[in-house]
């Protein structure tokens, strides 16, 4: 897992901490968890991270104090989480050196988008290209453009295969209709939507409530693993 983006989640809410950790692991990150800042400091002493997710309300040293001290030594991006919604708390969090701020409760997919937005601004971490993109029981070969569900091949048209490859190469990253159109051979937007609908019928249990191939409103589509 050395080549994966490494994230440390610091939150004293056991359930939420575990849920965030599982969600990020499922989306291709190498995640470690800490229940408080003391445990986090021990982990950081022996590991390098690409991003930290820090709850504000922590026992002993709170998240703002921790982030302020952490920022004196490291430039690693920090996203702060808090149940507080007042502007002053947000300002304190950002003043402590946090790069972004999310009030609880939040949608996990919004957290993923914020993480990806921050990572885009950082120097690229070189990750070896994978020949396969896996989501659920499906495996898509990026070389021969063949889709399998477990051991069974699923037929894709040329257009479907092109679009799935574009989305698979940007896994968990929203891709605009414009980009899909250009990279798939200048297919018009309406045809893009039709191909997406057809792909959903092949990979989703309920195409009307997709899990893997989702719409990003007023923008395009995203494929989640």
Buried (B, 14 or more C-beta within 10 A) or exposed (E): EEEBBBBBBBBBBEEBBEBBBEBBBBBBBBBBBBBBBEBBBEBBEEEEBBBBBBBBBBEEBBBBBBBBBBBEEBEBBBBBBBEBEEEEBBEBBBEBBBBBBBBBEEEBBEBBBBBBEBBEEEEEEEEEEEEEBBBEEBBBBBEEBBBBEEEEEBEBEEBBBBBBBBBBBBBBBBBBBEBBBEBBEEBEEEBBBBBBEBBBEBBBEEBEEBEBBBBBEEEBBBBBB
